Amino acid sequence: SFYFSISETPAGLIAENLLKAKEIALNDSCVPEQLKNYLQKALDVALGLDPYLDAMATSKRYRYSFVTSCFFPVIIFFFFNDHLKGTSNFHCEQGTVFAMVLFLNFHSCLSTGQIFRMFVRMIRARKILLIGKLKGYSILAIAEELPDDGKIFACAEAPYLGVNSQEAFDYSSDGKKISMRVGPTADTLEALHAEDEHFDIVFIDADQRNAVNYYSFVMDNHLLRMDGVICVENTLMKGQVYLENISDENVLAVRKLNTVINSDPRVEQIILPVQSGLSIIRRSPVPPDAVIESKKEVVMDDIFWGYNRRRILDRLRLDGKVAYVTGGGQGIGRAFAHALGEAGAKVAVVDLVLAKAEAVVGELSLKGIKSVALAADVSKPEDVQRFVDRIVARWGTIHIACNNAGINMNSASEDTSLEEWDKTFNVNLRGLFLCCQVS
């Protein structure tokens, strides 16, 4: 028989106990009706939480993508793979159970997978380390968000799916980004350290007694880059980790892991009540007490901490700046507009043809970039004055002027007449001069 408990999360465990309490109350005539009503209200809240989180955290596009590109192909893999031929009972029994488990796991970790996707995108991760067994949706959600040259190193004591996991992952178009490392996890971590690997995100399954050792190894040997993130699953252990009088060794091991992380001055951390607990751990800037305890003297100046405690890449941002791009409706001008906006600037897209400028502004708005479309002929002083005045009236100032507008006859030098040459330079240099003069 196959049984799937709803108590895979703290909310599920609460719901399961409320169900039992409700059953007892319904069969006992001495229980007041008002108490039964309150039990039902509490049960409705507990039962509805996890499904609602999954529904609100997962777009239909990604749900469909996973089912079509991974779930069904993997089932086919298990039913027809040559490695399984000769095991006649597998196809009808184990295969069915596996399908049910995979499908239930898919539904039980949608929100977790979406959280992982968001972390990968937010920190622009390219290289990721998985320690332990993450669920299939989570792994593929991470892989889907990585750039084409991104890589996931998945290390586990045994193959994820009991056979050639790499072959199973390859059924997904993003499976090529996943590299399986099967064997003792401690040995795999030692090998990665010897190879000088450096990861943007490390995922650890806390439901194993050596998780605290894996965490310590990652931090002590700098497998996690500066500002990198560690995500640890199962850090609430269905709520048991914070209960008293617990003797289960696995729960005690997770409790120890949480204590070690919480006392580590190198990190900042929170625990989210997602699934069975998800710890988000960020390698933070070096704290003062860690510097004091350092065996070597550290010069705590602007080079070490960053000017005004801001690092060089942060200082290169254009947040709060105002820029305009002439000839911004196409070509390299359009590229400049996107680049300036992505760096944080507000962008005025100026073009001879208003419709072209508006099209680029439409693109920028999809990225959440503040922008405005303006029409102007940069060879006319009145047009230049007008668009500059409109930008200043709207945003108060101009910090960056990208004078890209001009004409190009697109002819070979031997075919270019003197008249065309004079016209090209007259318009291009005149536009630049007028923009500089007005600004």
PyMOL commands that set and color helices and strands:
alter all, ss='L'
color gray80, all
select helices_A, chain A and resi 10-26+33-57+60-80+82-84+88-108+110-122+136-145+165-169+175-177+185-194+211-220+237-242+249-262+288-292+302-305+307-309+312-315+331-342+354-366+381-395+413-415+418-438
alter helices_A, ss='H'
color red, helices_A
select strands_A, chain A and resi 127-131+151-156+178-182+199-205+224-233+267-272+278-283+322-326+346-351+371-375+400-402
alter strands_A, ss='S'
color yellow, strands_A
deselect
rebuild
show_as cartoon
